[in-house]
């Protein structure tokens, strides 16, 4: 067990960029773009802006499964957002996801009314409803499916990326 008695949460928190964490330069508690850069747009209606992180992979797997089922409307262009370089803070990406987190999806199926969807769980639910796949319609089965979706969104990260952050990258080792 790590001795956390040396850590006292501040009464008023202030952002200290030099906090020593590996991702301190790319995770920040403020919103908005840091630089102007438009996102690329490919030839398909669905534009996925992501990275091969657990949350990014969830959406890619869903799109590939939809394609395997024959949903041609699920064709997509995937664009790399290198978060280590701060690409998620570009003006184009922030326009798709104001929270500056990957993944983000733009659905341009209706060119006059494009739909932005961010947060992997929201994207999975959006795609399931859009294509009528992987989401049961009967209330009991739907509730079970959504319960597992929301569980993996809220609890699963602590087993994956969240754990990795607190174990390997947090500047101060404290026990939660």
Secondary structure, 3 states (H helix, E strand, C coil): CCCCCCCCCCCCCCCCCCCCCCCCCCCCCCCCCCECCCCCCCCCCEEEEECCCHHHHHHHHHHHHHHHCCCHHHCEEEEECCHHHCHHHEHHHHHHCCCCCCCEEEECCCHHHCEEEECHHHHHHHHHHHHCCCCCCCHHHHHHHHHHHHHHHHCHHHHCHHHHHHHHHCCCCCCC
